Amino acid sequence: MPDASPPLPRLSLPIEGMTCAACAGRVERALRKLPGVVEVQVNPATDRAEVLGSAGAAAMKQAVEAAGYGVGVARFDLAI
């Protein structure tokens, strides 16, 4: 019988303030501690964290900020 659960969301976060691999490690550890997070990949070269899980964007932002880094904000205006 196939699993009927919906796929977990994948979120890409722009991380501000990382300067090295150690920074990426701190961000990764902070995100992994969140309940619902299944997988985390942080790339210091692109300043992005890819997160698979159901922790929610607000919780992820708080975890990154608590680790001493920032999360970039993007704004889109769409004319319809």
N, C-alpha and C positions, 0 to 999 in steps of 0.2 A: 504494500500500500504506500503510495507516495506521500511525502511530508507536505501538509497543506499550509504550513506556516509561511508568511510572506518573507521575501528576502530582506536581509538587514540593509539599512541605508549605509552608503559610503559618502563620507564628507571630506572635502579637501579644504584645509585651513591654511591661509597665508600667515606665516609666523614672522613676527618682527623682533629683531634684536639678537638673533642667533649669529654667532661669529665663528663657530667651530663645531667639530664632531661631539665634543663634550656637551655643548649647548643642546644639540639635537638629542643626545641621550637623556638629558634632564627633561626635555619636553616629552619625549617618548615615555619615560617612566611615569610622568605626571598623568598622561592620558591613559596609560594602561591601568592605572589604579581605579579608574572610573567604572562603576557597575554598568554592565551592558556592552562594554568595549571588548571586541573580539580580536582585532588586529590593528596595529599601528605601525606606520612607516614614516619616518621623518627624514627629509632630505635637506641638509644644510646648504647644498649648492643652489637649490631652487627656493629655499625658505618656505617649504610647504610640508604639512603633515597630512597624510592620508589615513583616515580613521574609518574602520568598519565596525559598526555597532549601533546600539540604540540609546546611547547616553544622552544625546541631545546637544545641540550647538551651544546653548547657554552654559551647560555644565562643562563642556570642553573648553570654552573660552575662559571660564573661571579657573580651571585647572592649569591652563597655560599661563595665565596671569599670576597665579599663585607660585608658579615655578620661576617667575621673574621675567617673562617675555610677553609680547603683545600679539594680538590677533588682528590682522588687517581687516578693514571694513570696505566693502564695495557697495556702490549705489548705482542702480540702473533706473533710468527713466525711459519708459516705453510709450510711444505715441500709438494709440489704437484708433 
